[in-house]
Amino acid sequence: MSTVEEPVESAISEGSFSRPVLNDAQQDVLDRLRSVGLTRPTFEPGLREHLRLELERGMAPLIELLGEEDLYLSKHKLEQVHGCEGKFLAEEDIPFEWSVPIARGLVAHKAIEIQITSRTRWNALDLVDEAIARFQNDGRGVGEWLQRATEAELDMVRAEANNALCSFQDCWPPLARKWRPATEVPMRAEFFTGRIVLTGKPDLTIGFPDGQTAGKVVVDFKTGRQSPAHVADLRFYALLDALRVGVPPRQLVTYYLDSATMQSEDVTEQILDATVARTVGAARRIVELRVGEREPRLAPSAVCSWCPALSTCAVGRAYRADRDEGIGDPDADD
């Protein structure tokens, strides 16, 4: 059975640097992730086929409704359509555009990837600059946008990505190579000859399965307050990993960089089955909304403030008016 080992023993490559001393936050992460001596779940052979069959059964009726279009499902799509369907439809009509906030997240994750995989001991800002340079040299996607970005935009990307990187460095211990850490590993599952595709890229994975025994930990980094949607995001990654290799991760971790707090959940077959149902439900909602067979369900919340349909949504405007008056607002004064 594979084990998660003490990272401070082998995290510093070639012994060229002194053994690191961990602060309280880093030690807490290490203690929470250490699994030596703990029982790990073992899953029966055939789990991958079972999950795939249940997804195919649930989504098969949608193929005819799709027409000539294909359906791509990500954690973001699932979160959107399980929230306010009106907001989901409104945002589907907006063409995607690169921006500082989107680029910042990608650059921060690239910088973390370089730190984990490089033998060089980098300063934080140098890591961020290296991440930006690698994207620009690639010239695709965000790299093309970074090539065209103004100095002011690059400065904002650099500053905000550096903030996220420094938060990670403050709170996380060095990751030993024996842990097999990997960042943003693509996960993909295709159904009906590619007509429906499930995709995802978890922020960080640590460890690996041993036969049918789970050993991987999947980590998503977040800022701000906790949300049930964050748990659902990680469960979707667990489903994708189980569809890939037949064994899901053993543990799902949401780490909040702002507060240095961790929310974790062990993976069970029941969780995977519930995630299959949630994924099938999202696929059905999306297809029915796109072809007009479903009236969008409106679910007003704090995100109404950023909804592109707010000006024409009576439900959202009423919700905003109530919040402005302090009705139902938990942050309002008594």
N, C-alpha and C positions, 0 to 999 in steps of 0.2 A: 504494500500500500504506500502511495506517495505521501510525503509529509511536507509541511511548510516549515522551513528551517529558520533559525535565528539569522536575520539579514545582516546584522552588524559583523558577522564572522566573514562574509564573503562579498559584501556590497562594494567595498573599495577595491577596485581592480588592481591586480599585480602587487598588492601590498605597498603601493607607493605613497599612501597617505595613512595617517594614524587612525586607529579605530574610533568611529564617531561616538560621541556621547549624546544620548537621546534626551530631548526635553519631555515634559509630562504628556503633551499632546501626541508626540511621536511614540512614546512608550505605550500610551493607551491604544493607538492603532495597532501596534505590534501585539499587544496582549489580546486584543479582540480578534485578530486574524490568525494568531498562532493556533494550530490544530493538533500539535503533537499530543498523543494520548487520548484524543477525543474520537468517538465512534463516528465514522462517516457513512452516509446512506449508500446502499447498494440497490441498483434498479435492475429489474428483470430484463433479459434480452427481449427484443421486439418492441420496446417502448417507442422507438422512432417510427416504426410502421404503424403502430396504434395511433399515435398523434397525427401522422400524415393522413391516415384513413378518415379520422374524425374531421379533420379540416376539409378534406375533399368532399365528404358527405355534406357538410354544412354549406360549402361554397358552390357546389355543382349547379344548383338552380340559378346561379347568377350569370353563368356563361352566356346564356341566350340574351339576357338583358344587357350585357356589356356591348353587344354589337361588334363594331370594329375596334373598340377601345380595349386597352389592357388596364389592369388595376394593380397599382403599386401601394403596398401597405407598409408604413413605418410606425414607430412608436408615436411620432408627432401626429400622423393622420389618425391613429386610434384615439389619442387624447382629444384631438379636435372634435371628432364626430361623436364621441361619447360625452362631450360637453354640450355646447350650444350648437345645434345643427344649422341655425340661421347664420351664425358667425362662420361656421365651416364653409357654407356655400359662398358667403361674401368674400372670404379670403381665397377661395379657389379661383375666383375671377380676376385676382390681382396677379400680374406677371411677377415672377421672382426677380429680385434685384439684390445685388451684393451691397452690404453696408458695413459700417464700422463695427456694430455689435456682432454681426455674423462673423466677420473676419477676425475679430478679437478672440472669439472662442476657438476657432480653428488654429490660429497662431499659438494660443496658449497650450492647446493639446499637442501641437507639433513640438513645442519647446519641451514639454514634459516627456514626450517620446524620445527626443534627442538626449535629454538628461539620463533617462533610464538605459538607453542602448549605447551611449558613447563612453569611451575610455578616458575622455578628456574631462577635467574638472572645470566646469564653466561658471562664470558669473551670470547672474540671472538675466541682466539686460543683454549680455552677449548671446545667451541662449535664444532670447526673443528675436534679436537681429538675425541670427542664423536661421531660425524658423522662417522669418519673412523672406530671407534670401533664397531659401530652398523652394518656397512656393513661387517666388518670382522667376527663378530659373526654370521651373517646370512650365510656367506660362499657361496653365489651364485652370479653369474655374476661378477660385479665389486668387490664384497666382496671377492671372490676367488682370483681375481687378486691382491687385496690389501694384502691378506694374503701372497702371494708369492713375492710381490714387495720388492726391495732392500731398504735399509735405504735412499739412495740418491733419489730414486723415491718417497718414502713416504714424504721426506722433500720437494720435488718439489710440490707434490700434496698439502701438508699442507700449504706451502707458498702461492701458487696461489689461493687455495680455501679461505684462510684467506683474501687475497686482495679483492676478490669478496664479501665476507661477510662484510668486513669493509666498502666497498663502499655502500652496501645495508644499513647498519646501519647508515652511515653518511647521507644518502639521504631520507630514508623512516621513517615516524613517526611510533611509536608503533601501532600495529593493534589490535583494540578492539575485544574481543571475539564475541560481538554482530554483528560484521561485517561478521562473519562466514568465516574467512580466511582459505584457504586450498591450499596446495602445491602439484603439480604434481598429480592431481586427474586423474586416467585413464579414457579415453573416447574411446568408441568402437562402431562401427556400422557394422553389418554383413549382407551380401547380398548373395542370391543364396545358402542357407544352408552353409554359411561360405566359399564359394569359393573366394569371394572378401571381404576383411576386411579393414575398415578405422580405424586408431588408432591415438591417440595423448595424450599428457600429458602437459597441460599448466603449466607454472612455478608457477603462483599464480592466484587464483580466490577469489573475495571478493563479498559478498552479495548473493542474491538469488531472484528468481522470486516470484511474488505474483499473483497466478492464471495465467492469460494470459498476465500479465504486466511484462515486463522485469525488472530485478533488479541486475543482476550479472555483475561484471566487470572482464574481463580476462586480465592478465598482463603477458607479456613476457619480461625478462631481457636480454639486449644485451650489448656488448662492441663494440667499433669501430664506424664507420660511419653509417648513416642511409641508408637503402636500401628498394626499393619497395618489395623485397622478404619478409621483415619483416611484412609488411601489409598483404600479402597473407598468411603468417603463421597463423596469428591471425584469419583471416577470415575462415580458415579451422577449427580452434578450435570452432568458432561460429557455423559453420555447424554441427560439431559433437555434440555440446551441444543441438542444436535444434532437432537433430535426437534422442537424448536421452530423453528429457523432453518436447519437443514441443514448448518451448519458448527459443529463443536465448539470449545470453548476451545483455545487453543494450549498453555496451561500450567495445571497444578493446583498450588496452594500450600497446605500446612498450616503455620501459623505458631504456635509455642508461646510464649505471652506470658511464662510463668514464666522461661524460659531465653533468650528472644530468639533462638531458632533457627528455621530454615526448612527444610522438606522439600518438594521440588518434583518434578514429573514432567511430561514433555511428553506430549501426547495424540496417540495414533495410532489408526488404524482397528482394529488388533488389540486395543487396550485397550477400545475401544467394543464390539467383538464379544464379548470376555470379560465385559464388564459386562452385556450382553444375556443371556448364559448364566447369570450369577449372579442376575439379576433374575427370569428365568423359573424358575430353581431355587427361589428364595425363594417365589415365588407358589405353586408346586406344593406346597412343604412346608407353607405356611400353610393352604392350602385342605384338604389331606389331613389335617393335624392337627385342624382345626376339625370336620371331618365324621367323624373317627375312623377314617380309612383308613390311618393311619400311627401307629405307636408312637413316642412322642417319644424322640429320641436325646439322651442325657445327656452333657454335656461339662463336667466339673467344672473350675473355675478360681477365681481370687481373687474373682470376683463372687458366688460361692456365699454369701459372708457377707451379701450384701444380697438374696438370693433369698427371696421369700415362701414358697417350698415347702421351704425347708431343713429344717424340723422333721419333714417326712414323707419326705425324700429320703435314702435310705441312702447313695447314691453321694456326694452332697454332704457329708453328715456325716462320712463316712470321709475325704474329701479334707481337710475342715477339721481333723480330728483329726491327720492326717499333717502338715499345715502347723504346727499347734500344737506338734508334737514336732520340727519342723525337718526333716522328711523331704521332700526335693524342693523345699525352699524356698530359692531363690537368695539370699535376704537373711539366711538363718540363718548363725550362726557355724560355722566349720569345726571 
